Amino acid sequence: MALPLGLFLGGCIVAIPVVTGVAEGVEHQKKQNAEAANETRMTKFNALVSCESKDELADEVENGIVVLRHGKAWVVPRDDGPKPAPAPKLDPPLHAFAGFYIQYPDEERSPPERGLVSTISDDPPMLNWLYVDRQTYEIKYGNRSASISQIVGEWDWTQDESALMLNGWEGFVVIDELDGAEEDDSTEYGREGLRWALYYDIEDNGLKGKRKGRDMFEVTLQRHLQSEEDQLKQLEEANKKMQVATRGGLKTQFTAPAREQQRKSEQANQH
C-alpha cells in the first residue's frame, strides 16, 4: 500500500485501523490527533553522534554524523556543521541522514507505530524508511517492501527531545565492520573505507552472538534540527525539477514546516 503525499504533508497521518475495544480505539484516536497536530515531529533533523568511551578508537566515532550508504546507516567524521567530512573519491558523495517522524503505513500493525524516514539522495530527492534488521540488528534503510517485515518503530525522541530513541530507550551502538582494517576489497563499503556501522542492541546484551569479536561502542544519536530556511531551499530545489520520483510509497517532497514557511511567504507577497 503506497503512502500518498497528502497523508503526511501538513501534519495529516494515515488512518488508524479498526482495533479491539472502544476504549482502545479512543486512546489510539487521541494519539493520532496529537501526532497530526505536532508538526515538530515532522521537522527534519540530522543525527550527530557522541560516544563516551575513553578508548582511542572511539575518537573515530565521537562527534561524528550518521550517513546512509549501501543500504545501511554508518557513522563517519563530520565537517564543521552537520555535514560529513569531505570524501572526494566517493561518487556519489556521502549522504547525511536527514529525517523526520511519521506513522508507518501498515494496517496490520495495531497499535500503529511511529516510523522514521530520511532522504537517501539529493538528486533525485528520495525518501526511505529506517528500520532494524531482525536477524542482524543492523540499522538499514529501504522502501516499504524492504522494511515492512522488519522493526520499523516505535521511533521517538528522549524526554528533552534532544536524542533518538527506539522502542523506549537508547540502545544504539556502532560496530567496526572492517575488524581493524582500513579497507576491505571484498565489499563495496570496505573499498570505500566505511567502517563504523550503526546497530541497535535490542536485547541489551552487547549484541551477543552478532558482534563476532569486533570492536563496538555505545553511542548517542543527537538530533540536529534543520532550519526552516534550509528545508524551504530543499523544497524549492525539488519543485524546480518538475518531476516527482517515488520510492517505497513516499513521494519525494519535504516536511510540513517547510511547506508552512512557503505558504506564509506566498501570502506575504500577495499583500
C-alpha positions in Angstrom: 0.0 0.0 0.0 1.6 3.3 -1.1 1.6 6.3 1.2 0.3 9.3 -0.8 1.9 12.7 -0.3 -1.2 14.2 1.2 -1.2 11.7 4.1 1.9 13.2 5.7 2.4 16.7 4.5 0.6 19.3 6.5 0.6 17.0 9.6 -2.1 14.6 8.3 -1.3 11.0 9.4 -2.5 7.6 8.0 -5.9 6.4 9.3 -5.8 4.0 12.3 -7.1 0.5 11.5 -10.0 -1.0 13.4 -8.9 -2.1 16.9 -10.5 -4.3 19.5 -12.5 -2.4 22.2 -14.0 1.0 22.2 -11.6 2.3 24.9 -8.5 1.2 23.0 -9.8 2.8 19.8 -10.5 6.1 21.5 -7.0 6.1 23.0 -5.4 5.5 19.6 -7.6 8.2 18.1 -6.3 10.6 20.7 -2.7 9.6 19.9 -3.3 10.1 16.2 -4.8 13.5 16.7 -1.9 14.6 18.8 0.6 13.3 16.2 -1.3 15.1 13.4 -1.2 18.4 15.4 2.5 18.1 16.2 4.4 19.5 13.3 7.6 19.4 15.4 7.9 15.7 14.8 7.9 16.4 11.1 10.8 18.9 11.3 13.8 17.4 9.5 16.9 16.7 11.5 20.4 15.3 11.1 21.8 12.7 13.6 25.0 13.7 15.3 26.9 11.1 17.2 28.5 11.2 20.7 30.5 8.4 22.3 31.6 8.4 26.0 34.2 5.6 25.6 37.8 6.5 26.5 39.1 4.0 24.0 41.3 5.7 21.4 39.3 4.0 18.6 36.2 5.8 19.9 37.7 9.1 18.6 36.7 7.9 15.1 33.1 7.9 16.3 32.9 10.8 18.8 31.4 13.9 17.2 30.6 12.1 14.1 27.5 12.1 11.9 25.1 9.4 10.6 25.2 8.8 6.8 23.2 6.4 4.6 25.0 4.3 2.0 24.8 0.8 0.6 21.5 0.2 2.3 22.9 0.8 5.9 23.5 3.6 8.4 27.1 4.5 9.1 28.9 6.8 11.4 31.7 9.0 9.8 33.7 12.0 10.9 31.8 15.3 10.3 32.9 18.6 8.9 32.1 22.0 10.5 28.3 21.9 10.9 26.0 19.0 10.3 27.9 17.6 7.2 30.2 14.6 6.6 33.8 15.3 6.3 34.8 15.6 2.6 35.4 12.3 0.8 36.5 13.4 -2.7 37.0 9.9 -4.0 33.4 8.8 -3.4 30.8 9.1 -6.1 28.0 9.8 -5.3 29.2 11.6 -2.2 28.2 10.6 1.3 24.6 11.5 2.1 23.8 12.6 5.7 20.7 11.2 7.4 18.1 13.9 7.2 14.8 12.6 8.5 11.6 13.1 10.4 9.0 11.0 12.3 5.8 9.7 10.6 3.4 6.9 11.2 4.3 3.7 9.4 1.7 2.7 6.8 0.7 -0.8 7.8 -2.9 -1.6 8.7 -1.7 -4.9 10.2 0.2 -3.1 13.0 -2.1 -2.4 15.9 -1.5 -0.1 17.5 0.1 1.8 14.7 3.9 2.5 15.0 5.7 5.8 14.5 8.3 5.3 11.8 11.3 7.3 10.7 12.1 8.4 7.2 15.1 10.1 5.7 16.2 11.4 2.4 18.6 9.0 0.8 19.8 11.2 -2.0 19.5 14.9 -3.1 19.3 14.3 -6.8 16.8 13.0 -7.3 15.4 13.7 -3.8 14.0 10.4 -2.4 12.8 9.2 1.0 13.2 5.7 2.6 12.3 4.1 5.9 14.8 3.5 8.6 14.5 0.0 10.2 16.3 -2.6 12.3 17.1 -5.9 10.6 15.5 -8.6 12.7 18.4 -11.0 12.0 21.5 -8.9 12.3 20.2 -5.9 14.3 21.8 -3.6 11.8 20.1 -0.2 11.1 19.2 -0.2 7.5 17.0 1.8 5.1 14.7 0.8 2.3 11.3 1.1 0.8 8.1 -0.3 2.3 8.6 -3.7 0.7 12.1 -4.0 2.3 11.1 -2.6 5.7 7.6 -4.0 6.4 8.8 -7.3 7.9 11.5 -5.6 9.9 11.5 -3.5 13.1 10.2 -0.1 11.9 9.3 1.5 15.2 8.4 2.9 17.6 10.8 5.7 16.9 10.8 8.7 19.2 12.9 11.2 21.0 14.1 11.4 24.6 12.1 13.4 27.1 14.1 16.6 26.4 13.7 15.9 22.6 17.4 16.0 22.2 18.2 12.4 21.1 16.7 9.5 19.2 15.1 6.5 20.9 13.7 3.3 19.6 11.1 1.3 21.5 11.5 3.5 24.6 15.3 3.6 25.0 18.6 4.5 23.5 20.3 1.2 22.6 22.4 2.3 19.7 25.9 1.0 19.1 28.5 1.0 16.3 30.5 -2.0 15.2 33.7 -2.0 13.3 32.7 -3.8 10.1 36.3 -3.8 8.8 37.5 -5.5 12.0 40.5 -3.3 12.5 41.5 -2.9 8.8 41.4 0.4 7.0 39.9 -1.0 3.8 38.4 -4.3 2.7 38.3 -5.1 -1.1 35.8 -7.8 -0.6 32.9 -5.4 -0.1 31.9 -2.1 -1.8 31.7 -0.3 1.6 35.0 -1.8 2.6 36.7 -0.4 -0.6 35.3 3.0 0.3 36.7 2.7 3.9 33.3 2.9 5.6 34.0 1.3 8.9 31.6 2.0 11.8 28.1 0.6 11.1 25.1 1.5 13.3 23.3 -1.2 15.1 20.5 -1.5 17.8 21.3 -3.6 20.8 17.7 -5.0 21.1 18.4 -7.5 23.9 20.8 -5.2 25.8 23.5 -7.8 25.9 26.2 -6.2 23.8 25.0 -7.9 20.6 26.0 -11.3 21.9 26.3 -13.7 19.0 26.2 -10.9 16.5 29.2 -8.8 17.4 31.7 -11.6 16.4 34.6 -10.1 18.4 34.6 -6.9 16.5 35.1 -3.5 18.3 31.9 -2.0 19.5 30.9 1.3 21.2 27.7 2.6 22.7 26.7 5.9 21.0 24.0 8.6 21.4 22.3 10.0 18.4 21.7 13.7 18.9 19.0 15.4 16.9 20.3 18.5 15.0 17.3 20.3 13.6 17.5 21.7 10.2 16.4 25.4 9.8 13.2 26.3 8.0 15.4 28.2 5.6 17.3 25.0 4.7 14.1 23.0 4.4 12.5 25.5 2.2 15.5 25.7 0.0 15.4 21.9 -0.5 11.7 22.1 -1.2 12.2 24.7 -3.9 15.0 22.8 -5.5 12.9 19.7 -5.6 10.0 21.6 -7.2 12.3 23.1 -9.9 12.9 19.6 -11.2 9.3 19.4 -12.4 9.3 15.7 -11.7 8.4 13.8 -8.5 10.1 10.5 -8.2 8.6 7.9 -5.8 10.2 5.2 -3.8 8.7 2.9 -1.2 5.3 4.6 -1.3 6.7 8.0 -0.2 6.5 10.9 -2.7 9.7 12.9 -2.5 8.8 16.2 -1.1 9.8 17.6 2.3 8.3 18.5 5.6 5.3 20.3 6.9 7.3 23.2 8.4 8.9 23.9 5.1 5.5 23.9 3.4 4.1 26.2 6.1 7.0 28.6 5.6 6.5 28.6 1.9 2.7 29.3 2.4 3.5 32.3 4.7 5.9 33.7 2.2 3.4 33.5 -0.6 0.7 35.1 1.5 3.1 38.0 2.4 3.9 38.6 -1.3 0.2 38.8 -2.1 -0.4 41.7 0.4 
